[in-house]
Amino acid sequence: MSQKIGMVSLGCPKNQVDAERMLADLKAADFEITNEEEKAEVIIVNTCGFIESAKTEAIENIIEVAAYKESGALKALIVTGCLAERYKEQILSEIPEVDAVVTIGANKNIVDIVNETLNGKKELYPADKLCLPLTGERVLTTPFYTAYLKVAEGCNNRCSYCAIPDIRGNFRSLPIEDCVNEAKKLAEGGVKELIVVAQDTTNYGVDIYGKPALTELLKELVKIEGLHWIRTLYTYPDKITDELLELIASEPKLVPYLDIPIQHASDKILKRMNRRGTSAEIEALINKIREKIPQITLRTSLITGFPGESEEDFTLLAEFVNRVRFDRLGCFAYSAEEDTPAAEFPDQVDPQLRQDRSENIMNDQMLIAEEKNQQKIGSRVEVLVEGYDSYIKCFYGRSAADAPDIDGKVFFMSDRSLEVGSFVKVLINDVIEYDLLGELEVVE
């Protein structure tokens, strides 16, 4: 009988793709993948270690899973991912329930590691992070109709608050032909929404082709039969070109949606963050994007309470948010990460003030989002059907303006049965904060 193995994957979609590749290797080695953790003989916790809250969540999950050694079938607990890369020795020495710590480059050896751990070996498995596979078979952990395509690993940006370059290494792209081949396999398997990700997606191809090649990649991806939506996340403002915008405006498969992490709007803070560009340049870019693609949905992420952020700096940020009016926005209190330059800056902001400022921005954004949603009442939107909620007796899904897990939903009534993974037209007649309400548009 094959041994059962479970996976808990935390953090970003890029880490999720790593988890899916490990699961494929294990499945090929005749392990049985299970979602019932109490029945798993091996559980892998694929961790995030980006900021303090992510580290806390990872440790809580490790401890929670370890309990199955007493209450379930668990024989081996393995930790992978960013936390394992960053705190490898500490995890093994300070959490005795952990049987193996696997650094990112050692993911490729996961089958051998699982077998050795089941045979009683308690070990740290170090490997050069450049050994992390950038391609390979996957067992999707997303719904069958949606998948992430990770087109690059690592980062060269060296933002002063970020530990990713130390954890994941320098930026390295997957060649266009390999990206296309993987996307074709996903489409053949039923994927209809492809989400292109990297730490800095707009930097894609620089290391291979000597210049950014995201536009060239997207031109190839839109040719793939079966893909209906292609969405791009993590596009940095300084590398968003006119050519990219023109392609999004003209190609129906490329959803009019851009995720542009700007982090702040005070030039002083942007400089201290080691971010490229100024607040004025960012605002000019946003205006240009909206002019070229009027139906665009813009998402961003911000950090409040960065070292040296004065009341004046925060006011500049708040005014920017209320003036520019992003469609989607996430704001996070600054987290001082070990071994990053910003953690050593002398003028750290009080943690409670960081949090208060973040909440103020999010309160403003909620009002902006609700007002923008109100403007959609009476419109017809295409929706990817994701399921039926038996409690409120309606279907739900996402529009092109909604990325999975981070944005809102569309809830709608329908007298007819609908297939999950299909696309329908919905007439919007109400809103609740970030979500839209409507009814299926029936075309006779």
C-alpha positions as a printed NumPy array, in Angstrom:
array([[  0.   ,   0.   ,   0.   ],
       [  1.348,   3.448,  -0.915],
       [  2.122,   5.813,   1.922],
       [ -0.004,   8.911,   2.33 ],
       [  1.55 ,  12.34 ,   2.193],
       [  0.012,  15.748,   2.912],
       [  1.133,  19.258,   2.059],
       [  0.452,  22.572,   3.807],
       [  1.643,  25.386,   1.544],
       [  1.772,  28.931,   2.901],
       [  2.557,  32.332,   1.452],
       [  2.609,  33.517,  -2.128],
       [  1.621,  31.8  ,  -5.396],
       [  5.304,  31.456,  -6.308],
       [  5.841,  29.258,  -3.257],
       [  2.654,  27.385,  -4.144],
       [  4.117,  26.451,  -7.533],
       [  7.169,  25.003,  -5.752],
       [  4.806,  22.92 ,  -3.605],
       [  2.987,  21.648,  -6.7  ],
       [  6.273,  20.501,  -8.241],
       [  7.241,  18.606,  -5.098],
       [  3.809,  16.953,  -5.02 ],
       [  4.243,  15.834,  -8.631],
       [  7.6  ,  14.25 ,  -7.812],
       [  6.082,  12.445,  -4.835],
       [  3.069,  11.265,  -6.805],
       [  5.374,   9.898,  -9.516],
       [  7.178,   7.964,  -6.763],
       [  3.864,   6.285,  -5.805],
       [  3.069,   8.304,  -2.712],
       [ -0.644,   8.962,  -2.242],
       [ -1.463,  12.668,  -1.913],
       [ -4.106,  13.327,   0.742],
       [ -5.9  ,  16.385,   2.093],
       [ -6.808,  14.503,   5.286],
       [ -3.911,  15.499,   7.495],
       [ -4.861,  13.09 ,  10.286],
       [ -4.348,  10.172,   7.865],
       [ -1.032,  11.363,   6.42 ],
       [  2.141,   9.498,   7.376],
       [  4.227,  12.39 ,   6.054],
       [  3.286,  16.077,   6.1  ],
       [  5.327,  18.771,   4.381],
       [  4.848,  22.34 ,   5.611],
       [  5.983,  24.576,   2.75 ],
       [  6.592,  27.836,   4.569],
       [  6.716,  31.56 ,   3.893],
       [  9.276,  33.667,   5.734],
       [  8.844,  37.041,   4.09 ],
       [  7.635,  39.12 ,   7.059],
       [  7.132,  38.573,  10.782],
       [  3.452,  37.654,  10.534],
       [  4.272,  35.036,   7.877],
       [  6.975,  33.529,  10.095],
       [  4.527,  33.352,  12.992],
       [  1.91 ,  31.677,  10.797],
       [  4.48 ,  29.147,   9.568],
       [  5.598,  28.196,  13.076],
       [  1.985,  27.895,  14.235],
       [  1.254,  25.536,  11.329],
       [  4.34 ,  23.428,  12.082],
       [  3.298,  23.033,  15.729],
       [ -0.309,  22.309,  14.76 ],
       [  0.73 ,  19.62 ,  12.279],
       [  3.167,  18.079,  14.791],
       [  0.187,  17.166,  16.979],
       [ -0.735,  14.475,  14.434],
       [  2.242,  12.471,  15.7  ],
       [  0.076,  11.821,  18.762],
       [ -3.459,  12.019,  17.362],
       [ -2.986,  10.831,  13.775],
       [ -0.808,   8.655,  11.564],
       [  2.065,  11.115,  11.217],
       [  5.557,   9.621,  11.194],
       [  7.537,  12.379,   9.491],
       [  7.205,  16.181,   9.583],
       [  9.214,  18.014,   6.917],
       [  9.648,  21.79 ,   6.61 ],
       [ 10.406,  23.395,   3.223],
       [ 10.12 ,  26.872,   1.716],
       [ 11.389,  30.321,   2.665],
       [ 11.449,  29.824,   6.443],
       [ 13.436,  26.603,   5.95 ],
       [ 15.903,  28.487,   3.752],
       [ 16.258,  31.379,   6.157],
       [ 16.237,  29.682,   9.567],
       [ 17.344,  26.141,   8.766],
       [ 19.485,  25.448,  11.839],
       [ 17.071,  27.107,  14.268],
       [ 14.046,  25.116,  13.061],
       [ 15.778,  21.773,  13.52 ],
       [ 17.252,  22.669,  16.914],
       [ 14.296,  24.572,  18.39 ],
       [ 11.314,  22.574,  17.105],
       [ 12.151,  18.953,  18.019],
       [  8.995,  17.622,  16.328],
       [ 10.485,  18.533,  12.922],
       [ 12.249,  15.599,  11.261],
       [ 13.745,  17.298,   8.219],
       [ 14.457,  20.854,   7.089],
       [ 14.752,  21.217,   3.32 ],
       [ 16.3  ,  24.35 ,   1.847],
       [ 14.88 ,  25.679,  -1.406],
       [ 17.53 ,  24.172,  -3.674],
       [ 16.977,  20.732,  -2.15 ],
       [ 13.323,  20.611,  -3.254],
       [ 14.463,  18.568,  -6.248],
       [ 15.496,  15.768,  -3.867],
       [ 12.182,  15.64 ,  -2.   ],
       [ 11.453,  11.961,  -2.793],
       [ 14.787,  10.773,  -1.388],
       [ 14.393,  13.089,   1.598],
       [ 10.931,  11.726,   2.423],
       [ 12.179,   8.143,   2.202],
       [ 15.198,   8.854,   4.403],
       [ 13.033,  10.641,   6.957],
       [ 10.571,   7.734,   7.08 ],
       [ 13.567,   5.481,   7.807],
       [ 14.347,   7.503,  10.915],
       [ 16.869,  10.045,   9.639],
       [ 16.618,  13.507,  11.226],
       [ 18.485,  15.896,   8.997],
       [ 19.034,  19.344,   7.559],
       [ 19.208,  19.208,   3.759],
       [ 21.147,  22.209,   2.44 ],
       [ 21.602,  22.943,  -1.255],
       [ 22.468,  25.915,  -3.431],
       [ 19.261,  27.879,  -4.007],
       [ 20.15 ,  28.024,  -7.714],
       [ 19.359,  24.293,  -7.821],
       [ 15.629,  24.981,  -7.391],
       [ 13.859,  23.59 , -10.482],
       [ 12.214,  26.299, -12.584],
       [ 10.128,  23.831, -14.53 ],
       [  8.695,  20.334, -14.217],
       [  5.438,  18.464, -13.703],
       [  2.921,  19.821, -11.183],
       [ -0.018,  18.613,  -9.126],
       [ -2.3  ,  21.659,  -9.112],
       [ -3.494,  22.852,  -5.712],
       [ -5.635,  25.561,  -7.284],
       [ -9.117,  24.88 ,  -8.712],
       [ -8.798,  23.013, -12.013],
       [ -9.678,  26.101, -14.098],
       [ -6.978,  28.41 , -12.635],
       [ -3.2  ,  28.026, -12.434],
       [ -0.135,  30.131, -11.76 ],
       [  2.735,  30.249, -14.242],
       [  5.97 ,  31.146, -12.451],
       [  8.204,  32.64 , -15.141],
       [ 11.194,  33.585, -12.984],
       [ 12.764,  32.992,  -9.582],
       [ 14.633,  35.333,  -7.248],
       [ 15.033,  39.113,  -7.359],
       [ 17.709,  41.713,  -8.135],
       [ 15.884,  44.795,  -6.864],
       [ 17.422,  44.935,  -3.376],
       [ 14.658,  46.979,  -1.768],
       [ 16.043,  47.939,   1.629],
       [ 13.206,  46.275,   3.577],
       [ 13.127,  42.961,   1.693],
       [ 14.878,  39.664,   2.431],
       [ 13.764,  37.89 ,  -0.767],
       [ 17.102,  38.248,  -2.638],
       [ 18.869,  36.6  ,   0.312],
       [ 16.252,  33.866,   0.569],
       [ 15.643,  33.179,  -3.11 ],
       [ 18.802,  34.427,  -4.798],
       [ 19.309,  36.574,  -7.87 ],
       [ 16.657,  36.924, -10.57 ],
       [ 16.65 ,  34.123, -13.119],
       [ 14.077,  33.661, -15.863],
       [ 12.651,  30.603, -17.531],
       [ 13.072,  30.77 , -21.348],
       [  9.982,  31.774, -23.318],
       [  9.668,  28.355, -24.974],
       [  9.67 ,  26.607, -21.574],
       [  7.018,  29.005, -20.23 ],
       [  4.865,  28.388, -23.3  ],
       [  5.25 ,  24.603, -23.076],
       [  4.196,  24.623, -19.423],
       [  1.237,  26.902, -20.178],
       [  0.136,  24.586, -23.01 ],
       [  0.155,  21.591, -20.638],
       [ -1.91 ,  23.538, -18.129],
       [ -4.428,  24.526, -20.818],
       [ -4.651,  20.94 , -22.051],
       [ -5.45 ,  19.932, -18.477],
       [ -8.437,  22.286, -18.333],
       [ -6.898,  25.543, -17.08 ],
       [ -8.783,  28.555, -18.436],
       [ -7.265,  31.329, -16.301],
       [ -3.469,  31.605, -16.331],
       [ -1.827,  33.934, -13.835],
       [  1.735,  34.989, -14.67 ],
       [  3.911,  35.528, -11.6  ],
       [  7.503,  36.273, -10.612],
       [  9.026,  38.403,  -7.875],
       [  9.253,  41.188, -10.474],
       [  7.312,  40.087, -13.534],
       [  8.284,  43.122, -15.623],
       [ 11.961,  42.151, -15.215],
       [ 11.228,  38.853, -16.953],
       [ 13.821,  37.892, -19.556],
       [ 16.485,  40.501, -18.761],
       [ 18.971,  37.84 , -17.65 ],
       [ 18.395,  35.704, -20.775],
       [ 17.672,  38.176, -23.558],
       [ 19.447,  41.305, -22.296],
       [ 16.167,  43.233, -22.089],
       [ 12.706,  42.817, -20.52 ],
       [ 10.679,  40.266, -22.492],
       [  7.307,  40.124, -20.708],
       [  5.505,  41.539, -23.732],
       [  7.112,  38.958, -26.03 ],
       [  6.123,  36.182, -23.616],
       [  2.512,  37.366, -23.414],
       [  2.304,  37.515, -27.218],
       [  3.1  ,  33.791, -27.266],
       [  0.824,  32.859, -24.357],
       [ -2.264,  34.416, -25.968],
       [ -1.881,  32.008, -28.895],
       [ -2.531,  29.   , -26.638],
       [ -5.869,  27.353, -27.307],
       [ -8.124,  26.918, -24.283],
       [ -6.848,  29.858, -22.253],
       [ -9.588,  32.44 , -21.755],
       [ -8.008,  34.845, -19.261],
       [ -4.318,  35.663, -18.764],
       [ -3.578,  37.824, -15.738],
       [ -0.22 ,  39.328, -14.746],
       [  0.809,  40.059, -11.148],
       [  3.804,  41.877,  -9.579],
       [  4.538,  44.381, -12.368],
       [  6.956,  47.068, -11.214],
       [  6.113,  50.62 , -12.322],
       [  9.463,  51.59 , -13.844],
       [  9.366,  48.749, -16.403],
       [  5.764,  49.036, -17.593],
       [  6.203,  49.949, -21.254],
       [  3.882,  51.461, -23.838],
       [  4.24 ,  48.229, -25.814],
       [  2.945,  46.207, -22.851],
       [ -0.007,  48.554, -22.364],
       [ -0.891,  48.468, -26.062],
       [ -0.861,  44.665, -26.007],
       [ -3.173,  44.52 , -22.983],
       [ -5.492,  47.059, -24.627],
       [ -5.702,  45.097, -27.891],
       [ -5.616,  41.431, -26.83 ],
       [ -8.918,  40.049, -25.446],
       [ -7.261,  37.181, -23.537],
       [ -5.142,  39.604, -21.486],
       [ -7.491,  40.781, -18.76 ],
       [ -7.349,  44.547, -18.2  ],
       [ -5.781,  44.172, -14.767],
       [ -2.362,  45.232, -13.494],
       [ -0.87 ,  44.667, -10.066],
       [  1.68 ,  47.449,  -9.504],
       [  3.344,  47.4  ,  -6.069],
       [  4.411,  50.995,  -5.402],
       [  4.952,  50.711,  -1.59 ],
       [  4.84 ,  54.469,  -0.877],
       [  4.204,  57.942,  -2.3  ],
       [  6.748,  60.046,  -0.404],
       [  9.917,  60.536,  -2.456],
       [ 11.986,  60.543,   0.718],
       [ 10.625,  57.157,   1.787],
       [ 10.824,  55.702,  -1.74 ],
       [ 14.51 ,  56.617,  -1.84 ],
       [ 15.152,  55.064,   1.582],
       [ 13.332,  51.937,   0.413],
       [ 15.716,  51.823,  -2.583],
       [ 12.745,  51.946,  -4.929],
       [ 13.159,  53.329,  -8.425],
       [ 11.142,  56.358,  -9.531],
       [  9.338,  59.216,  -7.835],
       [  5.777,  59.743,  -6.697],
       [  5.142,  62.085,  -9.644],
       [  6.426,  59.465, -12.086],
       [  4.212,  56.805, -10.552],
       [  1.156,  59.039, -10.775],
       [  1.951,  59.956, -14.379],
       [  2.216,  56.253, -15.205],
       [ -1.15 ,  55.52 , -13.619],
       [ -2.766,  58.332, -15.598],
       [ -1.204,  57.008, -18.81 ],
       [ -2.39 ,  53.448, -18.105],
       [ -5.94 ,  54.638, -17.53 ],
       [ -5.835,  56.705, -20.692],
       [ -4.62 ,  53.784, -22.818],
       [ -6.835,  51.156, -21.123],
       [ -9.946,  52.912, -19.739],
       [-11.415,  49.653, -18.353],
       [ -8.214,  48.753, -16.442],
       [ -8.322,  47.494, -12.853],
       [ -5.27 ,  48.666, -10.895],
       [ -4.056,  46.971,  -7.727],
       [ -1.169,  48.084,  -5.522],
       [  0.502,  47.291,  -2.22 ],
       [  1.782,  49.806,   0.32 ],
       [  3.9  ,  49.848,   3.474],
       [  3.215,  52.209,   6.378],
       [  5.578,  52.969,   9.24 ],
       [  8.797,  52.481,   7.284],
       [ 11.79 ,  53.845,   9.251],
       [ 11.81 ,  57.621,   9.094],
       [  8.184,  57.92 ,   7.972],
       [  7.025,  61.242,   9.446],
       [  3.47 ,  62.51 ,   9.743],
       [  4.161,  64.542,   6.612],
       [  5.277,  61.435,   4.718],
       [  2.203,  59.521,   5.835],
       [ -0.047,  62.439,   4.835],
       [  1.529,  62.409,   1.356],
       [  0.728,  58.701,   1.111],
       [ -2.857,  59.104,   2.308],
       [ -3.464,  62.014,  -0.066],
       [ -1.99 ,  59.976,  -2.937],
       [ -4.297,  57.032,  -2.204],
       [ -7.36 ,  59.247,  -2.11 ],
       [ -6.332,  61.154,  -5.233],
       [ -5.278,  58.229,  -7.422],
       [ -8.077,  55.914,  -6.201],
       [ -6.737,  52.431,  -6.899],
       [ -9.355,  49.79 ,  -7.601],
       [ -7.605,  47.293,  -5.327],
       [ -5.118,  48.026,  -2.555],
       [ -3.391,  46.181,   0.255],
       [ -1.559,  48.114,   2.97 ],
       [  0.804,  46.485,   5.442],
       [  2.55 ,  47.761,   8.543],
       [  6.327,  47.717,   8.109],
       [  8.051,  44.603,   9.42 ],
       [ 11.753,  44.932,  10.3  ],
       [ 13.395,  41.869,   8.766],
       [ 16.736,  40.508,   9.926],
       [ 19.725,  41.144,   7.67 ],
       [ 17.966,  43.843,   5.656],
       [ 19.383,  47.4  ,   5.563],
       [ 16.125,  48.976,   6.77 ],
       [ 16.15 ,  46.9  ,   9.971],
       [ 19.336,  48.738,  10.96 ],
       [ 18.002,  52.225,  10.234],
       [ 18.045,  54.276,  13.458],
       [ 14.647,  55.986,  13.125],
       [ 12.272,  53.02 ,  13.523],
       [  8.585,  53.952,  13.842],
       [  6.589,  52.746,  16.852],
       [  4.922,  49.41 ,  15.936],
       [  1.474,  50.557,  17.047],
       [  1.748,  53.71 ,  14.931],
       [  2.744,  51.584,  11.931],
       [ -0.395,  49.505,  12.408],
       [ -2.653,  52.515,  13.009],
       [ -1.462,  54.136,   9.805],
       [ -2.034,  50.925,   7.853],
       [ -5.593,  50.687,   9.172],
       [ -6.246,  54.332,   8.264],
       [ -5.203,  53.68 ,   4.667],
       [ -7.343,  50.526,   4.476],
       [-10.363,  52.388,   5.876],
       [ -9.967,  55.023,   3.161],
       [ -9.555,  52.316,   0.531],
       [-12.719,  50.52 ,   1.605],
       [-14.718,  53.656,   0.891],
       [-12.986,  54.087,  -2.475],
       [-13.621,  50.456,  -3.428],
       [-17.278,  50.637,  -2.442],
       [-17.775,  53.841,  -4.443],
       [-16.108,  52.258,  -7.477],
       [-18.287,  49.171,  -7.105],
       [-21.412,  51.346,  -6.884],
       [-20.522,  52.678, -10.33 ],
       [-20.768,  49.123, -11.686],
       [-24.448,  48.777, -10.787],
       [-26.363,  48.284, -14.02 ],
       [-23.315,  46.984, -15.887],
       [-22.803,  43.497, -17.312],
       [-19.63 ,  41.672, -16.369],
       [-18.123,  38.373, -17.437],
       [-17.758,  36.023, -14.478],
       [-15.772,  32.833, -14.018],
       [-18.127,  30.512, -12.1  ],
       [-16.411,  29.112,  -9.003],
       [-19.222,  27.464,  -7.093],
       [-22.628,  27.564,  -5.438],
       [-23.193,  28.761,  -1.878],
       [-26.02 ,  26.645,  -0.495],
       [-26.346,  28.844,   2.594],
       [-27.182,  32.061,   0.727],
       [-28.542,  30.104,  -2.272],
       [-26.568,  31.748,  -5.043],
       [-23.613,  31.178,  -7.322],
       [-20.323,  32.992,  -6.919],
       [-17.262,  33.647,  -9.027],
       [-14.794,  36.298, -10.099],
       [-14.736,  38.944, -12.772],
       [-11.68 ,  39.946, -14.774],
       [-11.177,  42.631, -12.116],
       [-10.672,  40.042,  -9.363],
       [ -7.533,  37.98 ,  -8.834],
       [ -8.046,  34.819,  -6.75 ],
       [ -7.612,  34.991,  -2.962],
       [ -6.762,  38.71 ,  -2.842],
       [ -9.719,  40.489,  -4.46 ],
       [-13.494,  40.331,  -4.187],
       [-16.199,  38.03 ,  -5.544],
       [-19.315,  38.319,  -7.639],
       [-22.374,  36.662,  -6.069],
       [-25.311,  36.11 ,  -8.413],
       [-28.667,  34.393,  -8.76 ],
       [-29.412,  31.9  , -11.496],
       [-32.445,  29.71 , -12.2  ],
       [-30.366,  27.343, -14.273],
       [-27.58 ,  24.989, -13.248],
       [-24.111,  26.295, -14.083],
       [-20.855,  24.467, -14.569],
       [-17.919,  25.388, -12.325],
       [-15.144,  26.773, -14.509],
       [-17.536,  28.2  , -17.112],
       [-17.867,  31.86 , -18.037],
       [-21.21 ,  33.67 , -17.836],
       [-22.536,  37.218, -18.092],
       [-23.917,  38.742, -14.888],
       [-26.022,  41.879, -14.532],
       [-24.818,  43.784, -11.44 ],
       [-27.585,  45.207,  -9.25 ],
       [-25.974,  45.779,  -5.826],
       [-22.688,  45.841,  -3.899],
       [-21.431,  44.894,  -0.453],
       [-18.071,  46.555,   0.226],
       [-15.574,  44.697,  -2.006],
       [-18.094,  42.273,  -3.537],
       [-20.652,  42.627,  -6.333],
       [-24.176,  41.188,  -6.363],
       [-26.177,  40.386,  -9.452],
       [-28.162,  37.939, -11.521],
       [-27.35 ,  35.761, -14.491],
       [-28.027,  37.524, -17.752],
       [-30.133,  35.177, -19.843],
       [-29.784,  35.658, -23.582],
       [-32.725,  34.101, -25.459]])
